[in-house]
Amino acid sequence: MAMAIAAGYGQIPFDEEMQKSFRPPPSPTGAGDDDGADHQLLKPYKKSKRLASLDAFRGLCVLLMIVVDYGGSVFPIIGHSPWNGLHLADFVMPFFLFVVGISIALVYKKEPNRSEATWKAVGRAAKLFLLGILLQGGFLHGLNSLTYGVDLERIRLLGILQRISIGYLVGALCEIWLSRRTRREVGILTSYYLHWVAAFAIIAVYLGLLYGLYVPDWQFFVPGQGYSDLPLDARAYTVKCSVRGDVGPACNSAGMIDRYVLGISHLYAKPVYKNLKECNISRDKVFPESAPSWCHAPFDPEGLLSSLTAAVTCLIGLQYGHVLAHLQDHKGRLENWCVFSVAFLVLGLFLALLGFPINKPLYSISYMLITSATAGITFSALYLLVDIYGYRWVTLPLEWMGKHALSIFIVVSSNLAVIVIQGFYWKSPQNNLMNCIVSLFVHQ
C-alpha cells in the first residue's frame, strides 16, 4: 500500500507558517568545555524561522514511506503486518500524524479570531481530503493497468491523505476551541486539559463501537473474469459472523461500519490481510478454493472507525508541540517528551499483555500508544542530535525531503513516477520499461 504524507509544505495543509511561532536553538558552542553538553541543554533560544529536527523528522517519515512502498514487495518483513503485529511499514502513518500534531501546535499558537481560524482549518482539510481521493481513489492505476480513470461507483473514498486530513482537522479544532491560555504562564497540562478530555472521549467511542456493536452475517459479490456488473458474472460469498466484539479480519465492527456507511464497492480492494496464512494466496494473487470467504472481501485500513484513534495520535503529537512552543530550554523539553513517551510505551505494552492486539488496520489502542511513543522517542533523538549538538549535516537530505514532503508523495507514492516510466515501451505497451524492472528485480 502506498503510504503517503501531507505534513509537508504548500497550501494544504501544512505550510511554512507552522514553524514561525517558536524559537529554535542557536548553533552549539563550548564544544571543548567539560560542561559543554549541560550548558547546551540549559541555553535559551534565539529567534529563527525553522526547527531543523522537525523537518528532519518529517523527511525521515518520507524516506520510510519510500523504503516500505518499494521494498515491501521484495522484503515482506518490512511491509505491513497482515493483521496483528508491528512491522516497519506500520510506523509510517502514526509518525506522519504525530508530526502533523506538532505542527498544529505551532501554527495555531496564537489565533485571535477563532472563527476565521476554524474556516481556515476546514478549508485546508477539505483540500487535502479531495487531493487524497484524486491520488488514491483509483483514477491513477499504476503498474497493473495502462489506462486511467475510475468508475464513480467503485472509487475509493478513504485513504492516507484523507486520514491525515481528518486527524489535522480534529487537532486543529481542539487547539482553536479547547485551549485555555488565559495568563502569561501557560501550564502544559492545565492549559490543555480539555484536549485530554477530547482524546479520552474519542477512545471511549472507539472502544464502544469496536467491542459493543453486533456484527451479523454478511454477503458480498466479486466480479468474475469478465469484470462485468452483471449478476451472472459475479460470485457471491457469505461471511458467517453473528458475533460481538470480534477483532479478526472477517467480523470486526470497523469493517461493518464502512460497508454500511461508505458501501463495500468504495473500500480498498486489496487489503493486506489477504497475505495471512489462512488465505494461502499464491504469487499470482490467486486464492485456492479452500480459502475463507472473507479473504476475497474489500477492507479499508483507513476506515471510519480506525480514523478515530488515528486522530488521537495527532492529539498526542499536539501535546509534544505544546512543549516545544512554550518551554524555552532544551532540558525541559526533553524531560517532558521523555515522560510522555515512556508513559505511552508502558501503557501500550501493558494493554497488549492484557489482550488488546497491536493492530494497524483497526488502529487499536495499544498500537496507537506504542507507535506514538516510538514517534516521540525518535523526534527527541533527532532534536538532541540536530538542534542541541548541531550535527545538522547528518540530516540535511532528510530536511530537504521534509520540506518537500507533499511533492515527493505525489510524484513517488501516487505512482506518477511509475506512470511516466511506463510510457516508454518497445513495440507493444506491455513491453514497457516498468514491467522490465519488475521482472528483473521483483519476480526473481
C-alpha positions as a LaTeX table, in Angstrom:
\begin{tabular}{lrrr}
\hline
Residue & $x$ (\AA) & $y$ (\AA) & $z$ (\AA) \\
\hline
Met1 & 0.00 & 0.00 & 0.00 \\
Ala2 & 1.29 & 3.39 & $-0.92$ \\
Met3 & 2.00 & 5.22 & 2.24 \\
Ala4 & 1.60 & 8.96 & 1.99 \\
Ile5 & 2.23 & 12.23 & 3.74 \\
Ala6 & 0.65 & 15.59 & 3.69 \\
Ala7 & 2.63 & 17.04 & 6.56 \\
Gly8 & 4.78 & 18.83 & 4.04 \\
Tyr9 & 4.61 & 22.38 & 2.82 \\
Gly10 & 2.44 & 24.20 & 0.39 \\
Gln11 & $-1.04$ & 25.45 & 0.91 \\
Ile12 & $-2.55$ & 22.16 & 2.00 \\
Pro13 & $-2.43$ & 21.96 & 4.83 \\
Phe14 & 0.97 & 22.44 & 6.39 \\
Asp15 & 2.92 & 25.41 & 5.06 \\
Glu16 & 5.80 & 27.44 & 6.41 \\
Glu17 & 3.55 & 29.23 & 8.89 \\
Met18 & 3.77 & 26.15 & 11.06 \\
Gln19 & 7.32 & 26.84 & 12.14 \\
Lys20 & 7.24 & 30.61 & 12.54 \\
Ser21 & 5.83 & 30.75 & 16.06 \\
Phe22 & 8.54 & 29.03 & 18.06 \\
Arg23 & 12.13 & 29.78 & 18.95 \\
Pro24 & 14.66 & 27.12 & 17.95 \\
Pro25 & 18.16 & 26.85 & 19.42 \\
Pro26 & 21.36 & 28.62 & 18.43 \\
Ser27 & 24.36 & 26.88 & 16.95 \\
Pro28 & 26.22 & 24.84 & 19.57 \\
Thr29 & 29.18 & 26.38 & 21.37 \\
Gly30 & 31.50 & 25.35 & 24.09 \\
Ala31 & 32.31 & 22.02 & 22.45 \\
Gly32 & 35.68 & 21.92 & 24.15 \\
Asp33 & 34.38 & 22.58 & 27.68 \\
Asp34 & 33.80 & 19.78 & 30.13 \\
Asp35 & 30.31 & 21.04 & 30.88 \\
Gly36 & 29.51 & 21.99 & 27.27 \\
Ala37 & 26.71 & 19.44 & 26.90 \\
Asp38 & 24.95 & 20.56 & 30.09 \\
His39 & 25.38 & 24.19 & 29.04 \\
Gln40 & 23.68 & 23.44 & 25.73 \\
Leu41 & 20.74 & 21.76 & 27.46 \\
Leu42 & 20.09 & 24.83 & 29.59 \\
Lys43 & 20.51 & 27.50 & 26.92 \\
Pro44 & 17.55 & 29.70 & 25.96 \\
Tyr45 & 16.60 & 30.13 & 22.32 \\
Lys46 & 17.11 & 32.83 & 19.76 \\
Lys47 & 14.64 & 33.59 & 17.01 \\
Ser48 & 14.87 & 31.60 & 13.79 \\
Lys49 & 12.46 & 30.59 & 11.08 \\
Arg50 & 12.61 & 26.82 & 11.23 \\
Leu51 & 13.29 & 23.92 & 13.54 \\
Ala52 & 15.72 & 21.61 & 11.76 \\
Ser53 & 14.75 & 18.50 & 13.69 \\
Leu54 & 11.08 & 18.89 & 12.75 \\
Asp55 & 11.94 & 18.97 & 9.06 \\
Ala56 & 14.34 & 16.07 & 9.56 \\
Phe57 & 11.67 & 14.01 & 11.31 \\
Arg58 & 9.20 & 14.68 & 8.52 \\
Gly59 & 11.89 & 13.76 & 5.97 \\
Leu60 & 12.56 & 10.53 & 7.87 \\
Cys61 & 8.87 & 9.70 & 7.53 \\
Val62 & 9.05 & 10.29 & 3.77 \\
Leu63 & 12.16 & 8.11 & 3.50 \\
Leu64 & 10.50 & 5.29 & 5.43 \\
Met65 & 7.45 & 5.62 & 3.22 \\
Ile66 & 9.52 & 5.16 & 0.07 \\
Val67 & 11.52 & 2.26 & 1.52 \\
Val68 & 8.47 & 0.27 & 2.61 \\
Asp69 & 6.48 & 1.09 & $-0.53$ \\
Tyr70 & 9.08 & $-0.23$ & $-2.93$ \\
Gly71 & 10.95 & $-2.61$ & $-0.66$ \\
Gly72 & 7.98 & $-4.27$ & 0.99 \\
Ser73 & 7.26 & $-6.48$ & $-2.02$ \\
Val74 & 10.86 & $-7.67$ & $-2.07$ \\
Phe75 & 11.33 & $-7.93$ & 1.71 \\
Pro76 & 7.92 & $-8.72$ & 3.27 \\
Ile77 & 9.33 & $-8.33$ & 6.78 \\
Ile78 & 9.42 & $-4.54$ & 6.34 \\
Gly79 & 5.97 & $-4.38$ & 4.72 \\
His80 & 2.72 & $-4.08$ & 6.63 \\
Ser81 & 1.84 & $-6.80$ & 9.08 \\
Pro82 & $-1.08$ & $-8.79$ & 7.58 \\
Trp83 & $-3.17$ & $-8.26$ & 10.72 \\
Asn84 & $-1.85$ & $-8.30$ & 14.30 \\
Gly85 & 1.78 & $-7.34$ & 14.84 \\
Leu86 & 4.11 & $-4.48$ & 14.10 \\
His87 & 6.42 & $-4.18$ & 11.07 \\
Leu88 & 8.47 & $-1.22$ & 9.87 \\
Ala89 & 5.75 & $-0.02$ & 7.49 \\
Asp90 & 3.27 & 0.15 & 10.34 \\
Phe91 & 5.18 & 3.04 & 11.92 \\
Val92 & 4.90 & 5.38 & 8.92 \\
Met93 & 1.30 & 6.56 & 9.26 \\
Pro94 & 1.48 & 7.22 & 13.04 \\
Phe95 & 4.74 & 9.12 & 12.54 \\
Phe96 & 3.09 & 11.40 & 9.99 \\
Leu97 & 0.05 & 12.00 & 12.20 \\
Phe98 & 2.38 & 12.73 & 15.11 \\
Val99 & 4.32 & 15.39 & 13.21 \\
Val100 & 1.05 & 16.91 & 11.98 \\
Gly101 & 0.06 & 17.36 & 15.63 \\
Ile102 & 3.34 & 19.08 & 16.45 \\
Ser103 & 2.88 & 21.45 & 13.52 \\
Ile104 & $-0.66$ & 22.34 & 14.61 \\
Ala105 & 0.65 & 23.49 & 17.99 \\
Leu106 & 2.99 & 25.89 & 16.22 \\
Val107 & 0.70 & 27.33 & 13.57 \\
Tyr108 & $-2.27$ & 27.84 & 15.92 \\
Lys109 & $-0.23$ & 29.04 & 18.89 \\
Lys110 & $-1.80$ & 32.50 & 18.68 \\
Glu111 & $-5.11$ & 32.81 & 16.86 \\
Pro112 & $-7.05$ & 35.96 & 17.84 \\
Asn113 & $-10.03$ & 35.09 & 15.62 \\
Arg114 & $-11.25$ & 31.56 & 16.34 \\
Ser115 & $-13.96$ & 31.55 & 13.67 \\
Glu116 & $-11.53$ & 32.61 & 10.96 \\
Ala117 & $-9.00$ & 30.02 & 12.12 \\
Thr118 & $-11.71$ & 27.34 & 12.06 \\
Trp119 & $-12.68$ & 28.06 & 8.47 \\
Lys120 & $-9.01$ & 28.09 & 7.55 \\
Ala121 & $-8.53$ & 24.63 & 9.10 \\
Val122 & $-11.68$ & 23.24 & 7.49 \\
Gly123 & $-10.62$ & 24.55 & 4.08 \\
Arg124 & $-7.16$ & 23.01 & 4.34 \\
Ala125 & $-8.55$ & 19.68 & 5.49 \\
Ala126 & $-11.10$ & 19.63 & 2.65 \\
Lys127 & $-8.42$ & 20.34 & 0.04 \\
Leu128 & $-6.24$ & 17.56 & 1.39 \\
Phe129 & $-9.18$ & 15.13 & 1.51 \\
Leu130 & $-10.10$ & 15.81 & $-2.12$ \\
Leu131 & $-6.46$ & 15.51 & $-3.18$ \\
Gly132 & $-6.38$ & 12.11 & $-1.50$ \\
Ile133 & $-9.42$ & 10.94 & $-3.45$ \\
Leu134 & $-7.81$ & 12.07 & $-6.70$ \\
Leu135 & $-4.48$ & 10.39 & $-5.99$ \\
Gln136 & $-5.67$ & 7.23 & $-4.24$ \\
Gly137 & $-9.27$ & 6.80 & $-5.33$ \\
Gly138 & $-8.35$ & 4.67 & $-8.32$ \\
Phe139 & $-8.05$ & 7.35 & $-11.01$ \\
Leu140 & $-4.32$ & 6.68 & $-11.40$ \\
His141 & $-3.94$ & 2.94 & $-11.84$ \\
Gly142 & $-0.18$ & 2.45 & $-12.00$ \\
Leu143 & 1.68 & $-0.74$ & $-12.78$ \\
Asn144 & $-1.13$ & $-3.21$ & $-13.48$ \\
Ser145 & $-3.06$ & $-1.03$ & $-15.91$ \\
Leu146 & $-2.16$ & 1.08 & $-18.92$ \\
Thr147 & $-5.24$ & 3.29 & $-18.62$ \\
Tyr148 & $-6.51$ & 5.90 & $-16.21$ \\
Gly149 & $-9.93$ & 6.81 & $-14.91$ \\
Val150 & $-12.23$ & 5.24 & $-12.35$ \\
Asp151 & $-15.87$ & 4.21 & $-12.15$ \\
Leu152 & $-17.54$ & 6.56 & $-9.67$ \\
Glu153 & $-19.48$ & 3.63 & $-8.28$ \\
Arg154 & $-16.19$ & 1.98 & $-7.29$ \\
Ile155 & $-13.99$ & 4.94 & $-6.36$ \\
Arg156 & $-12.16$ & 4.55 & $-3.06$ \\
Leu157 & $-13.35$ & 7.29 & $-0.72$ \\
Leu158 & $-10.83$ & 6.96 & 2.12 \\
Gly159 & $-7.07$ & 6.68 & 2.08 \\
Ile160 & $-3.84$ & 8.00 & 3.53 \\
Leu161 & $-4.27$ & 11.69 & 2.79 \\
Gln162 & $-7.91$ & 11.54 & 3.83 \\
Arg163 & $-6.89$ & 10.09 & 7.20 \\
Ile164 & $-4.29$ & 12.79 & 7.70 \\
Ser165 & $-6.88$ & 15.44 & 6.84 \\
Ile166 & $-9.25$ & 14.05 & 9.48 \\
Gly167 & $-6.50$ & 13.98 & 12.10 \\
Tyr168 & $-5.45$ & 17.50 & 11.15 \\
Leu169 & $-9.00$ & 18.82 & 11.43 \\
Val170 & $-9.60$ & 17.21 & 14.84 \\
Gly171 & $-6.27$ & 18.50 & 16.17 \\
Ala172 & $-6.81$ & 22.00 & 14.78 \\
Leu173 & $-10.33$ & 22.31 & 16.21 \\
Cys174 & $-9.11$ & 21.15 & 19.63 \\
Glu175 & $-6.26$ & 23.65 & 19.53 \\
Ile176 & $-8.53$ & 26.51 & 18.45 \\
Trp177 & $-11.51$ & 25.90 & 20.73 \\
Leu178 & $-10.36$ & 23.76 & 23.66 \\
Ser179 & $-7.18$ & 25.54 & 24.72 \\
Arg180 & $-7.34$ & 27.58 & 27.92 \\
Arg181 & $-4.49$ & 30.09 & 27.71 \\
Thr182 & $-5.68$ & 32.98 & 29.87 \\
Arg183 & $-2.45$ & 34.07 & 31.60 \\
Arg184 & 1.15 & 34.63 & 30.66 \\
Glu185 & 2.26 & 31.46 & 32.41 \\
Val186 & 0.98 & 28.52 & 30.43 \\
Gly187 & 0.79 & 25.07 & 32.01 \\
Ile188 & 1.34 & 22.19 & 29.64 \\
Leu189 & $-1.37$ & 20.13 & 31.33 \\
Thr190 & $-3.65$ & 22.74 & 32.91 \\
Ser191 & $-3.99$ & 24.88 & 29.79 \\
Tyr192 & $-4.76$ & 21.91 & 27.57 \\
Tyr193 & $-6.62$ & 19.52 & 29.85 \\
Leu194 & $-9.66$ & 19.65 & 27.54 \\
His195 & $-7.51$ & 18.13 & 24.80 \\
Trp196 & $-7.01$ & 15.09 & 27.02 \\
Val197 & $-10.73$ & 15.01 & 27.75 \\
Ala198 & $-11.41$ & 15.01 & 24.00 \\
Ala199 & $-8.84$ & 12.23 & 23.47 \\
Phe200 & $-10.38$ & 10.03 & 26.16 \\
Ala201 & $-13.86$ & 10.69 & 24.77 \\
Ile202 & $-12.76$ & 9.64 & 21.28 \\
Ile203 & $-11.13$ & 6.48 & 22.68 \\
Ala204 & $-14.31$ & 5.66 & 24.62 \\
Val205 & $-16.43$ & 5.98 & 21.48 \\
Tyr206 & $-13.94$ & 3.83 & 19.55 \\
Leu207 & $-13.94$ & 1.07 & 22.18 \\
Gly208 & $-17.71$ & 1.15 & 22.49 \\
Leu209 & $-18.21$ & 0.72 & 18.75 \\
Leu210 & $-15.41$ & $-1.81$ & 18.27 \\
Tyr211 & $-16.43$ & $-4.13$ & 21.09 \\
Gly212 & $-20.10$ & $-3.25$ & 21.54 \\
Leu213 & $-21.61$ & $-3.45$ & 18.05 \\
Tyr214 & $-23.19$ & $-6.70$ & 16.91 \\
Val215 & $-21.86$ & $-7.92$ & 13.54 \\
Pro216 & $-24.34$ & $-10.15$ & 11.65 \\
Asp217 & $-23.56$ & $-12.50$ & 8.78 \\
Trp218 & $-22.86$ & $-10.55$ & 5.61 \\
Gln219 & $-22.62$ & $-11.19$ & 1.89 \\
Phe220 & $-20.68$ & $-9.61$ & $-0.94$ \\
Phe221 & $-20.08$ & $-10.17$ & $-4.64$ \\
Val222 & $-16.80$ & $-10.47$ & $-6.51$ \\
Pro223 & $-16.80$ & $-9.78$ & $-10.28$ \\
Gly224 & $-15.90$ & $-12.74$ & $-12.50$ \\
Gln225 & $-13.18$ & $-12.88$ & $-15.06$ \\
Gly226 & $-15.11$ & $-10.66$ & $-17.38$ \\
Tyr227 & $-15.29$ & $-7.93$ & $-14.72$ \\
Ser228 & $-18.87$ & $-7.22$ & $-15.63$ \\
Asp229 & $-21.50$ & $-5.74$ & $-13.35$ \\
Leu230 & $-23.98$ & $-8.41$ & $-14.40$ \\
Pro231 & $-25.01$ & $-10.73$ & $-11.54$ \\
Leu232 & $-24.31$ & $-13.79$ & $-13.73$ \\
Asp233 & $-20.69$ & $-12.72$ & $-14.00$ \\
Ala234 & $-20.21$ & $-12.26$ & $-10.25$ \\
Arg235 & $-19.64$ & $-14.78$ & $-7.49$ \\
Ala236 & $-21.39$ & $-14.39$ & $-4.16$ \\
Tyr237 & $-19.61$ & $-15.00$ & $-0.86$ \\
Thr238 & $-21.13$ & $-15.21$ & 2.60 \\
Val239 & $-19.18$ & $-14.50$ & 5.77 \\
Lys240 & $-20.56$ & $-16.12$ & 8.92 \\
Cys241 & $-20.27$ & $-13.82$ & 11.92 \\
Ser242 & $-23.18$ & $-13.25$ & 14.32 \\
Val243 & $-20.73$ & $-12.04$ & 16.99 \\
Arg244 & $-19.97$ & $-9.01$ & 19.09 \\
Gly245 & $-16.51$ & $-7.66$ & 19.91 \\
Asp246 & $-14.56$ & $-9.71$ & 17.35 \\
Val247 & $-11.25$ & $-8.15$ & 16.27 \\
Gly248 & $-10.38$ & $-10.56$ & 13.47 \\
Pro249 & $-10.35$ & $-9.62$ & 9.78 \\
Ala250 & $-13.75$ & $-11.17$ & 8.99 \\
Cys251 & $-16.17$ & $-9.99$ & 11.68 \\
Asn252 & $-14.88$ & $-6.75$ & 13.19 \\
Ser253 & $-17.29$ & $-3.85$ & 13.54 \\
Ala254 & $-14.89$ & $-1.45$ & 11.81 \\
Gly255 & $-15.42$ & $-3.23$ & 8.50 \\
Met256 & $-19.16$ & $-3.41$ & 9.09 \\
Ile257 & $-19.39$ & 0.36 & 9.67 \\
Asp258 & $-17.53$ & 1.05 & 6.44 \\
Arg259 & $-19.72$ & $-1.36$ & 4.46 \\
Tyr260 & $-22.90$ & 0.28 & 5.76 \\
Val261 & $-21.80$ & 3.92 & 5.58 \\
Leu262 & $-19.46$ & 4.01 & 2.57 \\
Gly263 & $-20.55$ & 0.93 & 0.64 \\
Ile264 & $-18.41$ & $-2.13$ & 0.04 \\
Ser265 & $-17.61$ & $-1.05$ & $-3.54$ \\
His266 & $-15.84$ & 2.08 & $-2.19$ \\
Leu267 & $-13.43$ & 0.21 & 0.10 \\
Tyr268 & $-9.83$ & $-0.80$ & $-0.54$ \\
Ala269 & $-9.90$ & $-3.87$ & $-2.78$ \\
Lys270 & $-6.50$ & $-5.28$ & $-1.83$ \\
Pro271 & $-6.25$ & $-5.31$ & 1.96 \\
Val272 & $-3.02$ & $-6.63$ & 3.41 \\
Tyr273 & $-4.82$ & $-9.34$ & 5.41 \\
Lys274 & $-5.05$ & $-11.30$ & 2.15 \\
Asn275 & $-1.43$ & $-12.28$ & 2.89 \\
Leu276 & $-2.46$ & $-14.20$ & 6.00 \\
Lys277 & $-1.73$ & $-17.92$ & 6.06 \\
Glu278 & $-5.45$ & $-18.68$ & 6.21 \\
Cys279 & $-5.92$ & $-17.13$ & 2.78 \\
Asn280 & $-2.95$ & $-19.01$ & 1.28 \\
Ile281 & $-2.72$ & $-16.62$ & $-1.67$ \\
Ser282 & $-0.33$ & $-17.58$ & $-4.48$ \\
Arg283 & 2.36 & $-15.44$ & $-6.06$ \\
Asp284 & $-0.08$ & $-14.73$ & $-8.88$ \\
Lys285 & $-2.56$ & $-13.33$ & $-6.34$ \\
Val286 & $-4.96$ & $-16.26$ & $-6.76$ \\
Phe287 & $-6.84$ & $-17.79$ & $-3.83$ \\
Pro288 & $-7.40$ & $-21.53$ & $-3.57$ \\
Glu289 & $-10.96$ & $-22.82$ & $-3.38$ \\
Ser290 & $-10.42$ & $-23.68$ & 0.28 \\
Ala291 & $-9.66$ & $-20.06$ & 1.24 \\
Pro292 & $-12.14$ & $-18.48$ & 3.68 \\
Ser293 & $-14.75$ & $-16.28$ & 2.05 \\
Trp294 & $-13.55$ & $-13.11$ & 3.78 \\
Cys295 & $-10.19$ & $-13.38$ & 2.00 \\
His296 & $-11.94$ & $-12.12$ & $-1.15$ \\
Ala297 & $-13.60$ & $-9.15$ & 0.56 \\
Pro298 & $-12.52$ & $-5.50$ & 0.39 \\
Phe299 & $-11.48$ & $-3.80$ & 3.62 \\
Asp300 & $-10.22$ & $-0.28$ & 4.17 \\
Pro301 & $-7.31$ & 0.05 & 6.63 \\
Glu302 & $-8.03$ & 3.80 & 6.66 \\
Gly303 & $-11.69$ & 3.28 & 7.55 \\
Leu304 & $-14.04$ & 5.44 & 9.58 \\
Leu305 & $-13.74$ & 3.78 & 12.98 \\
Ser306 & $-9.95$ & 3.46 & 12.93 \\
Ser307 & $-9.71$ & 7.12 & 11.96 \\
Leu308 & $-10.90$ & 7.97 & 15.48 \\
Thr309 & $-7.82$ & 6.59 & 17.20 \\
Ala310 & $-5.66$ & 7.88 & 14.36 \\
Ala311 & $-6.89$ & 11.36 & 15.28 \\
Val312 & $-5.80$ & 10.69 & 18.88 \\
Thr313 & $-2.25$ & 10.17 & 17.60 \\
Cys314 & $-2.49$ & 13.67 & 16.17 \\
Leu315 & $-3.65$ & 14.96 & 19.55 \\
Ile316 & $-0.68$ & 13.28 & 21.21 \\
Gly317 & 1.67 & 14.99 & 18.78 \\
Leu318 & $-0.13$ & 18.22 & 19.59 \\
Gln319 & 0.94 & 17.91 & 23.25 \\
Tyr320 & 4.56 & 17.43 & 22.21 \\
Gly321 & 4.14 & 20.57 & 20.14 \\
His322 & 2.89 & 22.48 & 23.18 \\
Val323 & 6.09 & 21.56 & 24.99 \\
Leu324 & 8.06 & 22.84 & 22.01 \\
Ala325 & 6.07 & 26.07 & 21.81 \\
His326 & 6.01 & 27.03 & 25.50 \\
Leu327 & 9.17 & 25.68 & 27.14 \\
Gln328 & 12.29 & 27.66 & 26.36 \\
Asp329 & 15.13 & 25.31 & 27.34 \\
His330 & 16.37 & 22.06 & 25.84 \\
Lys331 & 16.41 & 20.16 & 29.10 \\
Gly332 & 12.81 & 20.96 & 29.98 \\
Arg333 & 11.61 & 19.95 & 26.55 \\
Leu334 & 13.46 & 16.65 & 26.55 \\
Glu335 & 12.32 & 15.79 & 30.06 \\
Asn336 & 8.66 & 16.34 & 29.20 \\
Trp337 & 8.93 & 14.42 & 25.94 \\
Cys338 & 10.64 & 11.51 & 27.66 \\
Val339 & 7.94 & 11.35 & 30.36 \\
Phe340 & 5.21 & 11.31 & 27.72 \\
Ser341 & 6.99 & 8.70 & 25.58 \\
Val342 & 7.80 & 6.30 & 28.41 \\
Ala343 & 4.28 & 6.56 & 29.82 \\
Phe344 & 2.66 & 5.84 & 26.43 \\
Leu345 & 5.04 & 2.96 & 25.72 \\
Val346 & 4.49 & 1.27 & 29.08 \\
Leu347 & 0.72 & 1.69 & 28.86 \\
Gly348 & 0.64 & 0.36 & 25.29 \\
Leu349 & 2.67 & $-2.73$ & 26.15 \\
Phe350 & 0.52 & $-3.31$ & 29.24 \\
Leu351 & $-2.66$ & $-3.21$ & 27.15 \\
Ala352 & $-1.10$ & $-5.61$ & 24.66 \\
Leu353 & $-0.36$ & $-8.03$ & 27.51 \\
Leu354 & $-3.97$ & $-7.72$ & 28.63 \\
Gly355 & $-5.15$ & $-8.93$ & 25.22 \\
Phe356 & $-5.69$ & $-5.72$ & 23.27 \\
Pro357 & $-3.97$ & $-6.61$ & 19.99 \\
Ile358 & $-1.34$ & $-4.42$ & 18.35 \\
Asn359 & $-3.23$ & $-3.95$ & 15.10 \\
Lys360 & $-2.67$ & $-1.34$ & 12.42 \\
Pro361 & $-5.77$ & $-1.99$ & 10.22 \\
Leu362 & $-8.01$ & $-1.43$ & 13.25 \\
Tyr363 & $-5.66$ & 1.23 & 14.69 \\
Ser364 & $-6.04$ & $-0.41$ & 18.09 \\
Ile365 & $-5.38$ & 1.44 & 21.35 \\
Ser366 & $-2.18$ & $-0.50$ & 22.07 \\
Tyr367 & $-0.95$ & 0.15 & 18.52 \\
Met368 & $-1.73$ & 3.86 & 18.85 \\
Leu369 & 0.14 & 4.20 & 22.15 \\
Ile370 & 3.22 & 2.21 & 21.16 \\
Thr371 & 3.69 & 3.93 & 17.80 \\
Ser372 & 3.09 & 7.38 & 19.33 \\
Ala373 & 5.72 & 6.64 & 21.96 \\
Thr374 & 8.14 & 5.50 & 19.28 \\
Ala375 & 7.49 & 8.68 & 17.31 \\
Gly376 & 8.15 & 10.76 & 20.43 \\
Ile377 & 11.42 & 8.95 & 21.14 \\
Thr378 & 12.56 & 9.31 & 17.53 \\
Phe379 & 11.73 & 13.01 & 17.42 \\
Ser380 & 13.52 & 13.59 & 20.74 \\
Ala381 & 16.61 & 11.81 & 19.41 \\
Leu382 & 16.64 & 13.98 & 16.28 \\
Tyr383 & 16.14 & 17.10 & 18.37 \\
Leu384 & 19.09 & 16.12 & 20.56 \\
Leu385 & 21.28 & 15.31 & 17.56 \\
Val386 & 20.42 & 18.27 & 15.33 \\
Asp387 & 19.20 & 21.17 & 17.43 \\
Ile388 & 21.27 & 20.63 & 20.57 \\
Tyr389 & 24.56 & 19.15 & 19.38 \\
Gly390 & 24.42 & 20.74 & 15.94 \\
Tyr391 & 25.02 & 17.71 & 13.72 \\
Arg392 & 22.77 & 19.18 & 11.08 \\
Trp393 & 24.93 & 17.99 & 8.19 \\
Val394 & 23.89 & 14.42 & 9.02 \\
Thr395 & 20.23 & 15.15 & 8.38 \\
Leu396 & 20.41 & 17.68 & 5.52 \\
Pro397 & 18.92 & 15.21 & 2.98 \\
Leu398 & 16.11 & 14.44 & 5.42 \\
Glu399 & 15.46 & 18.14 & 5.95 \\
Trp400 & 15.13 & 18.65 & 2.20 \\
Met401 & 12.72 & 15.74 & 1.94 \\
Gly402 & 10.74 & 17.09 & 4.87 \\
Lys403 & 10.35 & 20.50 & 3.25 \\
His404 & 9.05 & 18.90 & 0.04 \\
Ala405 & 7.14 & 16.01 & 1.57 \\
Leu406 & 3.85 & 16.52 & $-0.23$ \\
Ser407 & 5.53 & 16.91 & $-3.62$ \\
Ile408 & 7.55 & 13.74 & $-3.08$ \\
Phe409 & 4.42 & 11.85 & $-2.11$ \\
Ile410 & 2.56 & 12.99 & $-5.22$ \\
Val411 & 5.43 & 12.02 & $-7.53$ \\
Val412 & 6.61 & 8.80 & $-5.85$ \\
Ser413 & 3.88 & 7.22 & $-3.75$ \\
Ser414 & 0.97 & 8.15 & $-6.01$ \\
Asn415 & 2.56 & 6.25 & $-8.91$ \\
Leu416 & 3.07 & 9.33 & $-11.07$ \\
Ala417 & 6.73 & 8.37 & $-11.49$ \\
Val418 & 5.67 & 4.80 & $-12.32$ \\
Ile419 & 3.17 & 6.03 & $-14.89$ \\
Val420 & 5.83 & 8.17 & $-16.59$ \\
Ile421 & 8.27 & 5.25 & $-16.74$ \\
Gln422 & 5.53 & 3.01 & $-18.12$ \\
Gly423 & 5.08 & 5.39 & $-21.02$ \\
Phe424 & 8.28 & 4.09 & $-22.62$ \\
Tyr425 & 7.80 & 0.70 & $-24.27$ \\
Trp426 & 9.16 & $-1.45$ & $-27.12$ \\
Lys427 & 6.65 & $-2.24$ & $-29.94$ \\
Ser428 & 3.88 & $-3.23$ & $-27.50$ \\
Pro429 & 2.64 & $-1.25$ & $-24.44$ \\
Gln430 & 3.03 & $-4.42$ & $-22.38$ \\
Asn431 & 6.78 & $-4.35$ & $-23.05$ \\
Asn432 & 7.26 & $-1.15$ & $-21.08$ \\
Leu433 & 10.26 & $-0.20$ & $-19.01$ \\
Met434 & 8.45 & $-0.60$ & $-15.69$ \\
Asn435 & 7.44 & $-4.18$ & $-16.42$ \\
Cys436 & 11.05 & $-4.99$ & $-17.32$ \\
Ile437 & 12.26 & $-3.57$ & $-13.99$ \\
Val438 & 9.68 & $-5.55$ & $-12.05$ \\
Ser439 & 10.50 & $-8.75$ & $-13.93$ \\
Leu440 & 14.20 & $-8.35$ & $-13.20$ \\
Phe441 & 14.16 & $-7.36$ & $-9.54$ \\
Val442 & 10.82 & $-8.36$ & $-8.02$ \\
His443 & 9.66 & $-11.56$ & $-9.67$ \\
Gln444 & 13.09 & $-13.13$ & $-9.38$ \\
\hline
\end{tabular}
